[in-house]
Amino acid sequence: MLEGPNIILRLFKEDDLDEFFTLRGTYAERGDFEDSGPVPEAERRKQFSENGWWSDDLGRMAVTNKDGRLLGVIVFFKGLPFEAGYEVGFVVLRREDRCQGIVSEALRIFSAYLFDLKPVPRLQLRTSVDNLAARRVAERCGYQLEGVQRQVSFARGKYQDCAQYSLLRDECPPLAEVLQAQQSAAKVQ
């Protein structure tokens, strides 16, 4: 479990699954830039029973508030076999919880945690070029824009251009420093 000033990152529990699948299956709660296809629930439940959604090259953590309310998901996964590092992604599960700083706090902590855990030189994330909120989160968390991939993903009935960002190991403070800085910033507010 990783605790920030406003959120907790933890492994998923069996008790989280029904709520997770209900929220991910509710079209009205899906973000404007998410793929509108269904979440493959049976396959994901099978994966959870096998490894708790955490393995060497794929991991999902629940993002909760301090009371344990499920707010979102943050994930890492191995992209192309020749790429050195992992891709990260995130989703806030309810529209009412968006634009609250949840993702920025989670991404800072998760990125530092992955660098502490994995011997990789970089993390990367991609988002639609039109997803200004996600792009601001990436930049706020130290990720650098590398470029735009044209028509690389399909969402909401059309091909999307995606901005690719990366964070190098030496650009990310150690996890203990990230947690301390976030706690200090929360005390100032």
Secondary structure in CASP SS format (residue, H / E / C, confidence):
PFRMAT SS
TARGET T0000
AUTHOR 0000-0000-0000
METHOD secondary structure of the structure
MODEL  1
M C 1.00
L E 1.00
E E 1.00
G C 1.00
P C 1.00
N C 1.00
I E 1.00
I E 1.00
L E 1.00
R E 1.00
L E 1.00
F C 1.00
K C 1.00
E H 1.00
D H 1.00
D H 1.00
L H 1.00
D H 1.00
E H 1.00
F H 1.00
F H 1.00
T H 1.00
L H 1.00
R H 1.00
G H 1.00
T C 1.00
Y H 1.00
A H 1.00
E H 1.00
R C 1.00
G C 1.00
D C 1.00
F C 1.00
E C 1.00
D C 1.00
S C 1.00
G C 1.00
P C 1.00
V C 1.00
P C 1.00
E H 1.00
A H 1.00
E H 1.00
R H 1.00
R H 1.00
K H 1.00
Q H 1.00
F H 1.00
S H 1.00
E H 1.00
N H 1.00
G C 1.00
W C 1.00
W E 1.00
S C 1.00
D C 1.00
D C 1.00
L E 1.00
G E 1.00
R E 1.00
M E 1.00
A E 1.00
V E 1.00
T E 1.00
N E 1.00
K C 1.00
D C 1.00
G C 1.00
R C 1.00
L E 1.00
L E 1.00
G E 1.00
V E 1.00
I E 1.00
V E 1.00
F E 1.00
F E 1.00
K C 1.00
G C 1.00
L C 1.00
P C 1.00
F C 1.00
E C 1.00
A C 1.00
G C 1.00
Y E 1.00
E E 1.00
V E 1.00
G E 1.00
F E 1.00
V E 1.00
V E 1.00
L C 1.00
R C 1.00
R H 1.00
E H 1.00
D H 1.00
R C 1.00
C C 1.00
Q C 1.00
G C 1.00
I H 1.00
V H 1.00
S H 1.00
E H 1.00
A H 1.00
L H 1.00
R H 1.00
I H 1.00
F H 1.00
S H 1.00
A H 1.00
Y H 1.00
L H 1.00
F H 1.00
D H 1.00
L H 1.00
K C 1.00
P C 1.00
V C 1.00
P C 1.00
R E 1.00
L E 1.00
Q E 1.00
L E 1.00
R E 1.00
T E 1.00
S E 1.00
V C 1.00
D C 1.00
N C 1.00
L H 1.00
A H 1.00
A H 1.00
R H 1.00
R H 1.00
V H 1.00
A H 1.00
E H 1.00
R H 1.00
C C 1.00
G C 1.00
Y C 1.00
Q E 1.00
L E 1.00
E E 1.00
G E 1.00
V E 1.00
Q E 1.00
R E 1.00
Q E 1.00
V E 1.00
S E 1.00
F E 1.00
A E 1.00
R C 1.00
G C 1.00
K E 1.00
Y E 1.00
Q E 1.00
D E 1.00
C E 1.00
A E 1.00
Q E 1.00
Y E 1.00
S E 1.00
L E 1.00
L E 1.00
R H 1.00
D H 1.00
E H 1.00
C C 1.00
P C 1.00
P C 1.00
L H 1.00
A H 1.00
E H 1.00
V H 1.00
L H 1.00
Q H 1.00
A H 1.00
Q H 1.00
Q H 1.00
S H 1.00
A H 1.00
A H 1.00
K H 1.00
V H 1.00
Q C 1.00
END
